[in-house]
């Protein structure tokens, strides 16, 4: 069984937003086998304040301002290959900032649920070694991200999911 934990240090008012951050566990549990990664992997999800995210962004990326998602891979796992045992280990940590996510959701014209689904999927892909530094990498990562989100939404009620 997948070991996925959510730690909420954001102080965000989830009830007013109509969002259950625990649903990120269900999304992540969907993403891992979809990427042919063992269901025995460990993933940590942290929800932090904008101030804390800004500090992390500066410390680890050398960039000012809060960002939406940061990923910290641990065991350098990669997506599995069909017909081979899926990789097992500690996948890593995904850090999300609900304040930034809410602003982005509003700007994009969709719900916070949808934005968190996008960010969590993006974060997991980073944990699996995907990046978007070059145009080719960007195209590959976002194609996979979009495919995963379409599959998630088709699996969970067709209305945008469950994160």
C-alpha positions as CSV (number, residue, x, y, z in Angstrom):
1,X,0.0,0.0,0.0
2,X,1.2,3.5,-0.8
3,X,2.4,5.6,2.1
4,X,1.1,9.1,1.3
5,X,0.9,11.7,4.0
6,X,-0.5,15.2,4.0
7,X,0.7,17.8,6.4
8,X,-1.3,21.1,6.5
9,X,0.6,24.0,7.9
10,X,-1.0,26.5,5.6
11,X,-3.7,27.9,7.9
12,X,-5.9,28.0,4.8
13,X,-9.6,28.0,5.2
14,X,-10.5,24.8,3.4
15,X,-14.1,24.8,4.5
16,X,-14.8,28.2,2.9
17,X,-13.0,27.0,-0.2
18,X,-15.1,23.8,-0.3
19,X,-12.0,21.7,-0.7
20,X,-10.7,18.7,1.2
21,X,-6.9,18.6,1.1
22,X,-7.0,14.9,2.1
23,X,-8.3,14.2,-1.5
24,X,-4.7,14.9,-2.6
25,X,-3.9,11.4,-1.2
26,X,-6.5,9.8,-3.5
27,X,-5.1,11.7,-6.5
28,X,-1.5,10.7,-5.7
29,X,-2.6,7.1,-5.2
30,X,-4.0,7.3,-8.7
31,X,-0.9,8.9,-10.2
32,X,1.7,6.4,-9.0
33,X,0.3,3.3,-10.6
34,X,-0.6,5.3,-13.7
35,X,3.1,6.1,-14.0
36,X,4.0,2.5,-13.3
37,X,5.5,3.2,-9.9
38,X,5.0,0.8,-7.0
39,X,2.1,1.4,-4.7
40,X,4.6,0.8,-1.8
41,X,6.4,4.2,-2.5
42,X,6.4,6.9,0.1
43,X,5.2,10.5,-0.8
44,X,4.9,13.4,1.5
45,X,2.6,16.3,0.7
46,X,3.0,19.6,2.6
47,X,0.6,22.5,2.4
48,X,2.3,25.7,3.5
49,X,1.7,29.4,3.9
50,X,2.7,31.9,1.2
51,X,5.5,33.2,3.5
52,X,6.9,29.7,4.1
53,X,6.7,28.9,0.4
54,X,8.6,32.1,-0.4
55,X,11.4,31.1,2.0
56,X,11.6,27.6,0.5
57,X,11.6,29.1,-3.1
58,X,14.5,31.4,-2.2
59,X,16.4,28.7,-0.3
60,X,16.1,25.9,-2.9
61,X,15.6,27.7,-6.2
62,X,17.3,31.0,-5.5
63,X,14.1,32.8,-6.7
64,X,12.1,35.4,-4.8
65,X,8.4,35.3,-4.3
66,X,6.1,32.4,-3.4
67,X,5.6,29.7,-6.0
68,X,2.7,27.3,-6.3
69,X,4.5,23.9,-6.0
70,X,8.0,22.6,-5.2
71,X,9.2,19.0,-5.5
72,X,12.0,17.3,-3.7
73,X,12.8,13.9,-5.0
74,X,14.5,11.4,-2.7
75,X,15.4,8.1,-4.3
76,X,15.5,9.3,-7.9
77,X,12.8,6.9,-8.9
78,X,11.7,6.9,-12.5
79,X,8.5,5.7,-14.2
80,X,8.4,1.9,-14.5
81,X,8.5,0.0,-17.7
82,X,5.7,-2.4,-18.7
83,X,6.6,-6.0,-18.0
84,X,9.1,-5.1,-15.3
85,X,8.6,-4.8,-11.5
86,X,7.7,-1.1,-10.7
87,X,10.3,0.9,-8.8
88,X,9.9,1.0,-5.0
89,X,11.3,3.6,-2.6
90,X,10.8,7.1,-1.2
91,X,9.5,9.1,-4.0
92,X,9.9,12.5,-2.2
93,X,8.1,15.6,-1.0
94,X,5.6,17.8,-2.8
95,X,5.1,21.3,-1.2
96,X,2.0,23.2,-2.2
97,X,0.9,26.7,-1.4
98,X,-2.9,27.0,-1.3
99,X,-2.8,30.8,-1.3
100,X,-0.9,30.9,-4.6
101,X,-3.0,28.0,-6.0
102,X,-6.3,29.9,-5.2
103,X,-5.0,33.0,-7.0
104,X,-4.0,31.0,-10.0
105,X,-7.3,29.1,-10.0
106,X,-9.2,32.4,-10.0
107,X,-7.0,33.8,-12.8
108,X,-7.5,30.7,-14.9
109,X,-11.3,30.6,-14.3
110,X,-11.4,27.2,-12.6
111,X,-11.8,25.8,-9.1
112,X,-9.2,25.4,-6.5
113,X,-9.8,21.7,-6.7
114,X,-8.8,21.7,-10.4
115,X,-5.7,23.9,-9.7
116,X,-4.6,21.6,-6.9
117,X,-5.0,18.6,-9.2
118,X,-2.8,20.3,-11.8
119,X,-0.1,21.3,-9.2
120,X,-0.1,17.8,-7.5
121,X,0.3,16.1,-10.8
122,X,3.0,18.5,-11.8
123,X,4.8,17.9,-8.5
124,X,4.7,14.1,-8.8
125,X,6.1,14.3,-12.4
126,X,9.0,16.4,-11.1
127,X,9.6,13.7,-8.4
128,X,9.8,11.2,-11.3
129,X,12.5,13.2,-13.0
130,X,10.4,15.2,-15.5
131,X,11.3,18.8,-16.1
132,X,10.3,21.6,-18.4
133,X,13.6,23.6,-18.9
134,X,13.7,23.0,-22.7
135,X,10.9,23.1,-25.2
136,X,11.1,19.3,-25.7
137,X,11.0,18.6,-22.0
138,X,8.2,21.1,-21.6
139,X,6.1,19.4,-24.3
140,X,6.7,15.9,-22.9
141,X,6.0,16.8,-19.3
142,X,2.8,18.8,-20.1
143,X,1.6,16.1,-22.5
144,X,1.9,13.5,-19.7
145,X,0.4,15.9,-17.1
146,X,-2.6,16.6,-19.3
147,X,-3.1,12.9,-20.1
148,X,-3.0,12.0,-16.4
149,X,-5.5,14.7,-15.5
150,X,-7.9,13.6,-18.2
151,X,-7.6,10.0,-17.0
152,X,-8.1,11.1,-13.4
153,X,-11.2,13.1,-14.3
154,X,-12.6,10.3,-16.4
155,X,-12.1,7.9,-13.5
156,X,-13.5,10.1,-10.7
157,X,-17.0,11.4,-11.7
158,X,-16.0,13.3,-14.8
159,X,-16.5,16.7,-13.1
160,X,-12.9,17.6,-12.3
161,X,-12.1,14.8,-9.9
162,X,-11.5,14.6,-6.3
163,X,-8.5,16.6,-5.1
